[in-house]
Amino acid sequence: MNILGIESSCDETGVALVEVTAQELPRLRAHALHSQVEMHQAYGGVVPELASRDHIRRVIPLAENVMRDAGVALTDIDYVAYTRGPGLAGALLVGAGVACALAAALQRPAIGVHHLEGHLLSPFLSVDPPTFPFVALLVSGGHTQLMRVEDAGRYELLGETIDDAAGEAFDKSAKLLGLGYPGGPALARMAEFGDPRAFDLPRPLLHSANLDFSFAGLKTAVRTQVMKLGSNVCEQDKANVAAATQQAIVDVLVRKSLHALRETGCDCLVVAGGVGANARLREQLNAACAKRQVRVHYPELALCTDNGAMIALAAAMRLQRGSASASIDYAFSVLPRWPLATA
């Protein structure tokens, strides 16, 4: 069984083909991805209208590349999966429209997939896949959540951000330091040359009894520190602020993840989403979990950002369990806001 996945929730257009055989884990046959980073750099962030228009230009050529690389004909596709939400409404509509039109043309079912479910399950495409149940730390864009995952489609929300997410804290702090867009990777690169102890930045909700997150206060503290340094701030001070900011975010994510593992009794942690590619986070999570004999699983680095492979995978795993909502009338809607626990 072949499943074509289309991702278009924000500023990356992703298409992939996943193959499903019996009860084995789905296998990635081919995938292609186009990032809009260069286009949005001039604006310091994603411009929704430009993002939507670029998805229109990219999705069909990417799909053709995937089919050619996989050596599969269109008629060999059994399902077409697409990101239904959450995300930018216009961008989601592009992927949903193309997917449902293709499914209708082929007379195959279409499946709307939750974007975060794709991220959460993406480590199952790695060489070291996790096993259920596990705790998932989802750190993707405007989302920071801890979930208990019993199986594909069975999720319990343990905690989430009450204001800014970790990814937003990275990006907004980078902008305050004049590091450009995308801010997270730029801040992480500069942090390599800084001293994380040079500035004492807050770690909001670090010692709270719950599993919620809050990074708005950290962003405000970074702003205050940058203003104190003034307009003639040297590169070393910038690097120190970057390192201190990154360490504050990592400290909170690591502590909350360990708290979730203790609370649930799970001995497996999955880290997914763009922030999951951060080297400092991986290093400290690996060390902390090794002491507690907890296994940590990540997506392959190429699949940490938004991509079509994770969408096809989520649809495949739902189909294996008989819980996919497959449409054969080809009417579609998108959900820019969509809690994962209700997916």
N, C-alpha and C positions, 0 to 999 in steps of 0.2 A: 504494500500500500504506500503510495507516494502523496505527501502533503506539501503544497506550496504555501509558504508563509510570507506575508507582506507587512512590514512595519513602517509607519509614517506618522508617529505621534508627535514628533517635535522637529528636530533639525538633522535627522539622519534618515535616509531612505534605505531600507534593507529588504532584500528578497532572498529566500533560501528554499531548498528542497530537502525534506527529511523523509527517510524511508522507515517504515514500520514493518517488522516481521514477528508474527506470533506474540509471545510474551517478553521478548527481548527488548532492551532499551532501544529507543529510536536512534537511527544513524543519520548523521549529516552527510548528504551527498554533495552539495555545493551551496555556496552562499556568496552574495555580492553586496557591497555597502558603499553608499556615497555620503560623505559628511559635508554639511553646509557651513562648517566653521569659517572658512575663508570668506564666504559671502557675508556673514554676519559680523565679522571682526570690525568693520568700519562703523558699526552702530553700537558696539559694546555689549551686544546681547541679541537674542533671537527676535527677528521681526516676523510676526505670524503670517502676514500676507506674502512676504517673500518666501518664507518656508513652504507654504502651500503651493505656490507657483513652481518652485523648484522640484517638489515631489512629483508634480504632473510631468515635468520634463524627464525625470530620471527613472520612474518606476518601470516603464515598459522596456527600455534598453537593459536595465538591470535584470529583469525577468528573463529576457532573451539570453543574456549571458549565463544565467544560472542553468537554464534548460540545456544550453549547449555544453557547459562544463560537466553537467551531470550525465549527458548522453541520453536524455529522456525527451520524448515527444510530448506535446501538450495533451494528447489523448491518453497518455499514461498517468496523468494527474487524477487522483481519486478525491481529494478535498482541497479547497482553497481556504486558508486561514488568514485573518487580518486582525490588526489591532483595533479594537472597538473603543478603547479608552483605558485609562484617562490620558489626557493630552490636549493639544491645541485643536479646537473644533475643526477649523478649516483643513489642517494637516491630516487629521483622522479621516475626514470625509474623502480625501483623495485616495488613500489606501483602501478604505471600505468600498468606494465606488468601483475602483478597478478590480478588486477581488470579486465582488458580487457580479460584475459584468462578465468577467472571465468564467466564473462558475456557471453563470446562466448560459454562456455560449457553449460550454463543454457539457452542460446538463449534469453538473456535479454539485454536491452540497457545499455551502459556504459556512465558515465557523468564525464568529467574533471572539477574540481572545483578550483577556485583561493584560495590559502592558506589564504590570508588576508581577503577575503570575509567570509571565515569560521570564523575567529576570530571576525570580525565585527558583524556577526549575532549570535554568540554564546550566548549572553545574553537572546536570545529568548528561551533557554532551562532552564532558571532559574525560580525560583518561582515568581519572579517579573519582567516579560518581559517588554521591552520598547514598545513604540508606534511610528510609523512614523509620521512626519519626525523627525530626530534627528541629532545632531552633534556627530561624532565618533572620539575619540582619539585612534588611533592605535599605540600601543607601543610594538612591537614584534620583538625581535632580532635586525636585521639591519634595521628595519623600524620604523620611527616615522612620522605619518601623521595625519592631521585633514581632515575629510571628512564631507560633508553634504550628508545625506542619505535620499532620498525621499521614497525609497521602496527597496526591494531586487532587485539588478541589476541596480539600478539608483543611481549613486554615482558622486559627484562633489568634486574634490580635492581642498581643501582650502589652504593647506600648507604642506610642508614636510621638512625633514632634507636636508641640502645642503652638509653635510659631515657625521660625526659620528652620529649615532642614540642614543637615550637615553639608550637603552639596551647595546650598545657598550661602552658608557661612564661608565656605572656601571661596566661592565666586565673588561675593560682596567684599570680603576682606582683600582679595586680590585687586579688585577695582580701586579700593581705598589706597592701595600701595602703588597704583598706576601700572599694574602688570598686564593689562589688556584682557582679551577674551580668546579662548575660554580660560577663566581664572583659576579653576582648581588645579589643573596640571602645571600652570605657570607658577602658582604659589608653592606647590610641592617641589618644583625644580629649584626655586630660590631658597627654600627652606634647607636644602642640602648644604648650603654655605653658612647657615646661621646657627646660633646657640639658642635652643628652646628654653633655657633658663634665664635668658637675658631680660625678659619682661614677664611679670606676674599677671597673667590673664585669667579671667574667671572660667570655671567649668560648671555651667549652670546645671542644676538638678543632679550633680554627681553623687551626692549622698542621700538622695530622696529614697523613700521606701518603695516608690512605684517604678515602672519601666518606661516612663515618658521622657522625652527629650525637649530641650529648649536651647536654641543657639542665637536668638536675637540679642541677648545680653552680651554675648561674646563679640558679636559684630559691633555693637556700640562701644565696647571696651577697645577694640582695635581702632575704631574711628578716633576715640579720645587720645589714644597713644600716638597715632599718626599726626594728629593736630599738635600735640606737645612737641614732637620732633621737628615740626615746621617744614617749610617749603624746601629748605636746603638739606634735607635728610640724606645721609650718605648711603651707599649701597650696602654696607655692612649692617647698618641699623635696619634697613629694609629686610635684609635676610634674617636678622634676629627676630623681627616682628613676624615674618612669615613662618619661621621655625616654631615660635611660641604659639602662634595661632593653630598651626597644624597639630602640635602636641596637645593643646587643649581639646581639640575635636577628637583626636585619637583616644585620649584618656577617657573621655565620656563614653565613646563607642565601645571600648574594650570593657570598661567596668559594667556598663549596662548589659552587655552580651553575657558576661560571666554571671551576672545576677539572674538573667533569664534562664541560663543553663541550670543554675542551682534550683531555681523555683520550679522548673518543669521536670527536673531529673533526667533530661536528655544528655547524651554523651556525644552529640554530633552537632556541629554548627556550620551553617551555610551562609556565606557572605556574598551578596549579589548587588549589582548596580555599578554605576560609574565610579563612585568613591571606593568601591571594593578593589579597584586597581591600585590604590595608593600604597606605595611600598612600605611606608612607616606603619600604616594600619596593619598590613599583613604581617610585618615583622613582629609587632607587639602582640597581636592576636595569636599568632603561632606560638610564641614563647609562653604566653599566659595559659593557653589551652594545653600545651604539652605538659605543663606542671600538673594539670588536673586530669590528664589522660583523656582529653577531649579531642576528637578529630575535627579539623577545619577544612572545608571544601570551598573552592572558588571556581567561577567560570574560567575558561581559557581567556587570556588577556584580550584576544581579538573579539571575544564575545561579552566583554564587560559593558561596553557601550550598547546603545539600542541597536538591534539587528533583527533580521527576518528569521534567523535560525531559532531564536528563543520562542518566537510566535508559532512557528510550525511545530516545535517540540511540545509546547503547552497543549496545542490542539491534539497532537498525537497521543500524549499521555492521558488526556481526557477521553479520547476515543477508546483507548485500551481498557478504560475503566467504565465505559458506557455512560459517561456523564457529560459528553459534549453536546452543546446546543447547536445542532447543524440545521441550517435553513435551506429549504428547497423552493421557497417562493421568491427569494432574492431581494426582498424588501430589507432595507437596513437602516439603522440609526447608530449614532455615535454617542458616547458618554464621556464628555470632557472631565467630569468628576464621577468617580466610581470606586467606592470602598472595596478593597480586595476581599474582605470577609463576606461580601454579598455576591461575589462572582460565581 
